[in-house]
Amino acid sequence: MGGLYLALSFAEKLDIPLLPAFVFPFTPTRTFPGVLFPQSLNRWGGTINWLSHQALRQIIWQGSRSGDTAARQQVLDLPPSPFFGPHQSPYLHRLPTLYGFSPSVIAKPSDWQNTDVTGYWFLDAAPDWTPPADLVNFLESGSPPVYIGFGSMGNRNPEETAELVLQALEKTGQRAILLAGWSGMQKEKMPDNAFLIKSVPHAWLFPRVAAVVHHGGAGTTAAGLRAGVPTIVIPFFGDQGFWGQRVADLGVGTAPIPRKQLTAERLAQAIQTAVGDRTMQQQAASLGEKIRSEDGVANAVTIIQRLEKFSVV
């Protein structure tokens, strides 16, 4: 998010348009709390929700303020931004703010002005990508497996995490594809019902699995929802808890399990629910169809071209 303030400084210095674009909600609203706050705050009403967004802005801004001030003064020859941030700058409000998520996942709040929710901005693998033969063989050798991967999330004890995941699989009897990442998992320790991969395009793999288990990053969450399979989010930090709760509220996945509260028993129970709850599976499939019918990139391009047509950018 610090990039927003740097971009704003360049826009001010060069007197050029700035088109803000985000993949998580950043515009204050009374509809739901800010992404770094418990979504249970919603029960206290719209004013508390709106204040939580203001607090979110301050958390991000104050963490960036000293660097922003140095860049403006020493490089760009600009005065420092206000202590509470440049959020009222005309450069931030001249053009609409674009949001790269699906309106079927987060409907545009009624109090969002000059904003567009375009749909997700997917960047898929090249069409000529070919999956490894051993991965294809594993997928075809039994029932659809569960995907489990935490991306680049670090862990103080990756071996313990790997053992926890394998214990959960043993309890459920499910097959699984595991992302190595930084998880400490090693191929020689894999049971017959698990397959370890270093990387694979989500767009190819996720439609072929029974459920996805991940950390709840915005991009991975989007890929899982588009695939139309149930989601289990294990949030580590940041906006991951927000996406985990959104998944649960939509009925397309289980309640998020914070990483510090994760146990083999809880993971096993969540997996059993995800692969056994027919209503959840149907709702996930329905949402996936809606997301696949959208073209967020094309919608964003159309908006930008419209602005160019009227010489706004």
C-alpha positions as CSV (number, residue, x, y, z in Angstrom):
1,M,0.0,0.0,0.0
2,G,3.0,2.3,0.4
3,G,3.0,2.3,-3.4
4,L,-0.2,4.3,-3.4
5,Y,1.4,7.3,-1.6
6,L,4.5,7.2,-3.9
7,A,2.3,7.1,-7.0
8,L,0.3,10.1,-5.5
9,S,3.5,12.0,-5.0
10,F,4.6,11.4,-8.7
11,A,1.1,12.5,-9.9
12,E,1.4,15.7,-7.9
13,K,4.9,16.4,-9.0
14,L,4.3,15.8,-12.7
15,D,0.6,17.0,-12.6
16,I,-0.6,13.8,-14.2
17,P,-3.7,11.7,-13.6
18,L,-3.7,8.9,-11.0
19,L,-6.0,5.9,-11.3
20,P,-6.1,4.1,-8.0
21,A,-6.6,0.3,-8.2
22,F,-6.9,-2.2,-5.4
23,V,-7.6,-5.9,-4.9
24,F,-9.1,-5.5,-1.4
25,P,-11.5,-2.8,-0.1
26,F,-9.8,0.4,0.8
27,T,-12.5,3.0,0.3
28,P,-14.3,3.7,3.7
29,T,-17.8,2.3,3.9
30,R,-20.5,1.8,6.5
31,T,-21.4,-1.6,5.0
32,F,-18.6,-3.7,6.5
33,P,-15.4,-3.3,8.6
34,G,-11.9,-2.6,7.3
35,V,-10.0,-5.7,6.2
36,L,-7.5,-5.7,9.1
37,F,-10.3,-5.7,11.7
38,P,-12.6,-8.5,13.0
39,Q,-15.6,-8.7,10.8
40,S,-17.7,-9.2,13.9
41,L,-17.4,-5.4,14.3
42,N,-20.3,-5.3,11.9
43,R,-22.8,-5.9,14.6
44,W,-22.0,-2.5,16.1
45,G,-23.3,-0.8,13.0
46,G,-22.2,1.4,10.2
47,T,-20.5,4.1,12.2
48,I,-18.1,1.7,13.7
49,N,-17.5,0.1,10.3
50,W,-16.7,3.5,8.8
51,L,-14.3,4.3,11.7
52,S,-12.5,1.0,11.2
53,H,-11.7,2.0,7.6
54,Q,-10.3,5.3,8.8
55,A,-8.2,3.4,11.3
56,L,-7.0,1.1,8.6
57,R,-5.9,4.0,6.5
58,Q,-4.0,5.5,9.4
59,I,-2.3,2.1,10.2
60,I,-1.0,2.0,6.6
61,W,-0.2,5.7,6.2
62,Q,1.7,6.1,9.5
63,G,3.8,3.1,8.6
64,S,4.7,4.8,5.3
65,R,4.8,8.4,6.4
66,S,8.5,8.8,7.2
67,G,9.6,7.2,4.0
68,D,7.0,9.2,2.0
69,T,8.2,12.5,3.6
70,A,11.9,11.7,2.8
71,A,11.0,10.9,-0.8
72,R,8.9,14.0,-1.3
73,Q,11.5,16.3,0.3
74,Q,14.8,14.9,-0.9
75,V,13.9,13.5,-4.3
76,L,10.7,15.2,-5.6
77,D,11.2,18.6,-3.9
78,L,7.6,18.6,-2.5
79,P,6.4,19.5,0.9
80,P,5.4,16.7,3.3
81,S,1.9,15.3,3.1
82,P,-0.4,16.1,6.0
83,F,0.2,14.3,9.3
84,F,-3.0,12.3,8.9
85,G,-2.3,11.5,5.3
86,P,-3.0,12.7,1.8
87,H,-6.4,11.0,1.5
88,Q,-8.2,14.2,0.6
89,S,-5.8,15.0,-2.3
90,P,-7.6,15.9,-5.5
91,Y,-5.3,13.6,-7.3
92,L,-6.9,10.6,-5.5
93,H,-10.4,11.6,-6.4
94,R,-10.2,13.0,-9.9
95,L,-10.5,9.5,-11.5
96,P,-12.5,6.5,-10.3
97,T,-11.0,3.9,-8.0
98,L,-11.0,0.4,-9.6
99,Y,-11.5,-2.7,-7.5
100,G,-10.2,-6.0,-8.9
101,F,-12.6,-8.4,-7.2
102,S,-16.0,-9.9,-8.2
103,P,-19.2,-8.1,-7.3
104,S,-20.6,-11.5,-6.6
105,V,-18.0,-11.8,-3.8
106,I,-18.2,-8.2,-2.5
107,A,-21.1,-6.1,-3.9
108,K,-20.3,-2.5,-4.4
109,P,-21.4,-0.7,-1.2
110,S,-24.1,2.0,-1.7
111,D,-21.9,4.6,-0.1
112,W,-19.0,4.1,-2.5
113,Q,-18.8,7.0,-4.9
114,N,-16.6,7.3,-8.0
115,T,-15.6,3.6,-7.7
116,D,-16.0,0.6,-10.0
117,V,-16.0,-3.1,-9.0
118,T,-14.8,-4.6,-12.2
119,G,-14.4,-8.3,-11.4
120,Y,-11.2,-10.2,-10.7
121,W,-8.0,-9.4,-12.7
122,F,-6.7,-12.9,-13.4
123,L,-3.3,-13.5,-15.0
124,D,-3.4,-17.1,-16.2
125,A,-0.5,-19.3,-17.4
126,A,0.3,-19.5,-21.0
127,P,-2.1,-21.7,-23.0
128,D,0.6,-24.1,-24.0
129,W,1.5,-24.9,-20.4
130,T,1.8,-28.7,-19.9
131,P,1.3,-30.3,-16.5
132,P,3.9,-32.9,-15.3
133,A,3.0,-36.4,-16.2
134,D,3.3,-37.7,-12.7
135,L,0.9,-35.1,-11.4
136,V,-1.7,-36.0,-14.1
137,N,-1.2,-39.7,-13.2
138,F,-1.9,-38.9,-9.5
139,L,-5.0,-37.0,-10.3
140,E,-6.3,-39.8,-12.5
141,S,-5.5,-42.6,-10.0
142,G,-8.3,-41.9,-7.6
143,S,-11.0,-39.5,-6.4
144,P,-10.3,-35.7,-6.7
145,P,-7.8,-34.7,-4.0
146,V,-7.7,-31.7,-1.7
147,Y,-5.2,-29.0,-2.5
148,I,-3.2,-27.7,0.5
149,G,-0.7,-24.9,0.2
150,F,0.2,-21.7,2.0
151,G,2.1,-20.0,-0.7
152,S,5.1,-18.0,0.5
153,M,3.9,-17.8,4.1
154,G,6.8,-18.3,6.5
155,N,6.7,-20.5,9.6
156,R,9.0,-20.8,12.5
157,N,8.6,-24.5,12.5
158,P,7.8,-25.7,8.9
159,E,8.4,-29.3,9.7
160,E,5.8,-29.1,12.5
161,T,3.3,-27.6,10.0
162,A,4.0,-30.4,7.5
163,E,3.5,-33.1,10.1
164,L,0.2,-31.4,11.2
165,V,-1.1,-31.4,7.6
166,L,-0.1,-35.1,7.1
167,Q,-1.9,-36.0,10.4
168,A,-5.0,-34.3,9.2
169,L,-4.9,-36.2,5.9
170,E,-4.5,-39.5,7.8
171,K,-7.6,-38.6,10.0
172,T,-9.7,-37.9,6.9
173,G,-8.4,-40.6,4.5
174,Q,-8.4,-37.9,1.8
175,R,-6.0,-37.7,-1.1
176,A,-4.1,-34.4,-1.3
177,I,-1.9,-32.3,-3.5
178,L,0.5,-30.4,-1.3
179,L,2.4,-27.3,-2.3
180,A,6.0,-27.4,-1.1
181,G,6.5,-23.6,-0.8
182,W,8.2,-22.8,2.5
183,S,6.3,-25.5,4.3
184,G,9.2,-27.9,5.1
185,M,7.5,-30.8,3.3
186,Q,9.8,-33.2,1.6
187,K,8.9,-35.7,-1.2
188,E,10.5,-38.7,0.4
189,K,8.2,-38.3,3.4
190,M,5.0,-38.3,1.5
191,P,2.4,-41.0,2.0
192,D,0.8,-42.7,-1.0
193,N,-2.3,-40.5,-0.7
194,A,-0.3,-37.3,-1.1
195,F,1.5,-35.7,-4.0
196,L,4.0,-32.9,-3.5
197,I,4.4,-30.1,-6.0
198,K,6.7,-27.0,-6.2
199,S,4.3,-24.9,-8.3
200,V,1.4,-25.3,-10.7
201,P,-1.0,-22.8,-12.2
202,H,-4.1,-22.4,-10.0
203,A,-6.3,-22.0,-13.0
204,W,-5.4,-25.5,-14.2
205,L,-5.3,-27.4,-10.9
206,F,-8.1,-26.0,-8.8
207,P,-11.0,-27.1,-11.0
208,R,-9.6,-30.7,-10.7
209,V,-9.6,-30.9,-6.9
210,A,-12.4,-31.4,-4.3
211,A,-11.5,-28.4,-2.1
212,V,-8.7,-25.9,-1.6
213,V,-6.9,-25.1,1.6
214,H,-4.7,-22.0,1.7
215,H,-3.6,-18.9,3.5
216,G,-6.3,-16.6,2.1
217,G,-4.3,-14.3,0.0
218,A,-6.5,-12.2,-2.4
219,G,-5.2,-13.9,-5.5
220,T,-5.4,-17.5,-4.2
221,T,-8.8,-16.9,-2.8
222,A,-10.0,-15.6,-6.2
223,A,-8.6,-18.6,-8.0
224,G,-10.3,-21.0,-5.6
225,L,-13.6,-19.2,-5.9
226,R,-13.4,-19.2,-9.7
227,A,-12.8,-22.9,-9.7
228,G,-16.1,-23.5,-8.0
229,V,-14.8,-25.7,-5.2
230,P,-15.1,-25.2,-1.4
231,T,-12.4,-23.2,0.3
232,I,-10.7,-23.5,3.7
233,V,-8.7,-20.5,4.7
234,I,-5.9,-20.6,7.3
235,P,-5.1,-16.9,7.7
236,F,-1.6,-15.9,8.8
237,F,-2.0,-12.1,8.8
238,G,-3.2,-9.0,7.0
239,D,-6.3,-9.1,4.9
240,Q,-6.3,-13.0,4.9
241,G,-8.7,-13.2,7.7
242,F,-11.1,-10.8,5.9
243,W,-11.2,-13.1,2.8
244,G,-11.5,-16.2,5.1
245,Q,-14.6,-14.7,6.7
246,R,-16.0,-13.6,3.4
247,V,-15.7,-17.2,2.1
248,A,-17.6,-18.5,5.1
249,D,-20.3,-15.8,4.9
250,L,-20.9,-16.7,1.3
251,G,-21.4,-20.3,2.3
252,V,-18.7,-21.5,-0.1
253,G,-16.2,-22.6,2.6
254,T,-15.7,-23.3,6.2
255,A,-15.0,-20.8,9.0
256,P,-11.4,-19.6,8.8
257,I,-8.9,-21.2,11.2
258,P,-6.2,-18.7,12.2
259,R,-2.8,-20.2,11.8
260,K,-2.0,-20.0,15.5
261,Q,-5.2,-22.0,16.3
262,L,-4.6,-24.6,13.6
263,T,-4.5,-28.2,14.8
264,A,-4.6,-31.5,12.9
265,E,-8.1,-32.1,14.4
266,R,-9.5,-28.8,13.3
267,L,-8.0,-29.1,9.8
268,A,-9.3,-32.6,9.4
269,Q,-12.8,-31.5,10.5
270,A,-12.8,-28.6,8.0
271,I,-11.7,-30.9,5.2
272,Q,-14.4,-33.4,6.0
273,T,-17.0,-30.6,5.9
274,A,-15.7,-29.2,2.6
275,V,-15.7,-32.5,0.8
276,G,-19.0,-33.8,2.4
277,D,-21.3,-30.7,2.6
278,R,-23.4,-30.9,-0.6
279,T,-25.0,-27.4,0.0
280,M,-21.5,-25.9,0.3
281,Q,-20.4,-27.6,-2.8
282,Q,-23.4,-26.4,-4.8
283,Q,-23.0,-22.8,-3.6
284,A,-19.3,-22.9,-4.4
285,A,-20.1,-24.2,-7.9
286,S,-22.7,-21.5,-8.4
287,L,-20.4,-18.7,-7.4
288,G,-17.6,-20.1,-9.6
289,E,-20.0,-20.0,-12.6
290,K,-20.7,-16.3,-11.9
291,I,-17.1,-15.4,-11.6
292,R,-16.1,-17.3,-14.7
293,S,-18.8,-15.3,-16.6
294,E,-17.1,-12.0,-15.6
295,D,-14.1,-10.4,-17.3
296,G,-12.6,-8.0,-14.8
297,V,-9.6,-7.2,-17.0
298,A,-11.8,-6.3,-20.0
299,N,-14.1,-4.2,-17.8
300,A,-11.1,-2.3,-16.4
301,V,-9.8,-1.7,-19.9
302,T,-13.2,-0.4,-21.0
303,I,-13.3,2.1,-18.1
304,I,-9.8,3.3,-18.9
305,Q,-10.6,3.7,-22.6
306,R,-13.7,5.7,-21.7
307,L,-11.6,8.0,-19.6
308,E,-9.1,8.4,-22.5
309,K,-11.9,9.2,-24.9
310,F,-13.0,12.1,-22.9
311,S,-9.4,13.2,-22.3
312,V,-9.6,12.5,-18.6
313,V,-6.3,10.5,-18.6
